Amino acid sequence: MTGMLLTWTIFGLCSAFDDPHSDSSPQIEKESIKLEDLPTGGRFKVAPYVRAAALLQDMGKEKACEQLARLAKMDDEDGQAAILCRLLFSRKENKEFRAPLFGDPIYMGGTSDVDWSLSPNEIVDDVPFFIVSGYNLGGLPEPSLVYLNYCREHCEWSKTRFGNVNRKTIEKALRKLLDSKKWRRPLTDYERELLISQTK
């Protein structure tokens, strides 16, 4: 990859919920997790990642890590497995939990690395959002398998649970994020739409 600015475009994807007005949690089907069901970057969607994270948590740490390794060894060019690692692992006491090395992140709202402990994600009320609008690339991004191995060695299995997230929870979390005091300048219309699109 060259050192070019990577900017993602918002794509209209169908909601992963059967009924957009339903209060029920996303249906967790007992089947393999597929990378193509996990859009990332400007196409990131909350519901597929909630469903995948909940399914992996139901497996338990060891089986979940085996599944993550399987995903990481596939055509994981967009780092989906690494993003799942950010949701499923947490920082050990007095230890660093670094972000995957995808490139130099361009954060929304004039923010920086210090504002987001789980970059490129922010978890609000157990709902994950993608708060990077793009990356400046200067070489190849870190492979997800390398990042998974880092997490297994240096991090803990997270106590955050994703199985109880529902439509109302997501909508409430979105409002909280849009009104967050973390933003160092007002969000642009593009940035607001980028965040809103993640819940559709």
Residue pairs with C-beta under 8 A, 6 or more apart in sequence:
1 137
1 138
1 139
1 140
1 141
2 137
3 136
3 137
3 138
3 139
4 136
4 137
5 106
5 134
5 135
5 136
5 137
6 41
6 103
6 134
6 135
6 136
6 137
7 42
7 133
7 134
8 41
8 42
8 43
8 133
8 134
9 42
9 43
10 42
10 43
10 193
10 194
10 197
11 39
11 42
11 43
12 197
12 200
13 39
13 43
13 45
13 200
15 47
15 200
16 26
16 45
16 47
16 48
16 51
17 26
17 47
17 167
18 27
19 167
20 167
21 167
22 166
22 167
23 166
23 167
23 168
24 166
24 167
25 54
25 163
25 164
25 165
25 166
26 47
26 50
26 51
26 54
26 165
26 166
27 51
28 51
28 54
28 55
28 58
28 163
29 55
30 55
32 67
33 52
33 55
33 56
33 67
33 71
35 71
35 74
35 75
35 76
35 78
35 80
35 81
37 48
37 52
38 48
38 49
38 52
38 80
38 83
38 84
39 45
39 48
40 78
40 79
40 80
40 83
40 130
41 78
41 130
41 134
42 133
42 134
42 194
44 129
44 130
44 198
45 198
45 199
45 200
46 127
46 128
46 129
46 170
46 198
46 199
47 170
47 199
49 83
49 84
49 87
49 128
50 127
50 128
50 162
50 165
52 84
53 84
53 87
53 88
53 128
53 162
54 161
54 162
54 163
54 165
56 64
56 67
56 68
56 84
56 88
57 64
57 88
57 161
57 162
57 163
58 163
59 67
61 157
64 88
65 148
65 152
68 81
68 84
68 85
68 88
68 144
68 148
69 145
69 148
71 80
71 81
71 84
71 144
72 81
72 82
72 143
72 144
72 145
72 147
72 148
73 145
76 82
76 143
76 144
79 100
79 102
79 141
79 142
79 144
79 147
80 144
81 144
81 145
81 147
81 148
82 100
82 102
82 142
82 144
82 147
82 148
83 100
83 120
83 121
83 130
85 100
85 144
85 147
85 148
85 151
86 99
86 100
86 118
86 119
86 120
86 121
87 118
87 121
87 123
87 128
87 158
87 160
87 162
88 151
88 157
88 158
89 97
89 151
89 155
89 156
89 157
89 158
90 97
90 155
90 156
90 157
90 158
90 159
90 160
91 97
91 117
91 155
91 156
92 154
92 155
92 156
95 154
95 155
96 154
97 117
97 118
97 154
97 155
98 150
99 105
99 113
99 118
99 119
99 120
100 120
100 141
100 142
100 144
100 147
101 141
101 142
101 147
102 120
102 135
102 141
102 142
103 135
103 136
103 137
103 138
103 141
104 135
104 136
104 137
104 138
105 113
105 119
105 120
105 132
105 134
105 135
106 132
106 133
106 134
106 135
106 136
107 113
107 115
107 116
107 119
107 131
107 132
107 133
108 131
108 132
108 133
108 183
108 187
108 191
108 194
108 195
109 182
109 183
109 184
109 185
109 186
109 187
109 191
110 183
110 184
110 185
111 131
111 182
111 183
111 184
113 119
115 182
115 184
116 122
116 131
116 182
119 131
119 132
120 130
120 131
120 132
121 128
121 129
121 130
121 131
122 128
122 129
122 131
122 177
123 129
123 160
124 173
124 174
124 176
124 177
125 169
125 172
125 173
125 176
126 160
126 161
126 162
126 164
126 165
126 169
126 173
127 165
127 169
127 170
127 173
127 174
128 162
129 173
129 174
129 177
129 195
129 198
130 198
131 195
133 190
133 191
133 194
170 199
171 199
174 195
174 196
174 198
174 199
177 195
178 187
178 192
178 195
178 196
187 195
